[in-house]
Amino acid sequence: MNNSGKFAELKSVMYLQDKKYKLIDVNFTCRFGEIDIIAQDNKYIVFVEVKMRESDTYVKPREYVDDFKQQKMIASANLYLSYHPTKLQPRFDVIEVICSDYEIKSIKHLENAFQLV
């Protein structure tokens, strides 16, 4: 991942912590893929995909979390939960970060962006 991607993830972690989420893991990697952020929000264990784009793009960052990426995240989350059982409900969120030259233009948190299928 490039430095701007790491910057976007760091800002997303800070954003979630400001919203009182408890950070559990960052960049969880397994044979199915990677989950950028795993956090806890009240009754949910939240699996977060961070998508960063430059401010002049036409496509919204969330549109890059397609069915294939969603299935990889779900498989990764299932594996994570098999090793870390919890009574919390799983939820999949997307955080869109729009930035230019390491300056955040906007952060949009899409809670429950997609469902287990």
Phi, psi and omega in degrees: 000142180282171184296326180292327176294317177297320178300315180297320178294317178300314179295325178292320176299313180298320178300312180295319179295323175297330178272011176073022172285147176263121180287130179253313183203156177229137179056049174292123183238137176213186184294342181269339182152206183228146171244123186297311183220137170239126184219171178240134177227100181052254185265008184244144161261123191251124177257119190244131171256126178260127177236123182244140175217160176288157186293344184261018180275156181267335183263134178290142181306325182299335182291346177276354175266075184279182182303320180298313179295320179298316180295323176295318178295318180297316179296318178296318179296318178299318178295315178303313182292333178292332178266340182228073182300146180208156174270355180290147176281136177284146177216144181246119181243159173233135173246121177264125178242122175254122181215163178215123179051051178060027173240124181285124175269320177197153172231127179235123182259116180258097180286144178053048186294331175206165187247159169295137177231000000 
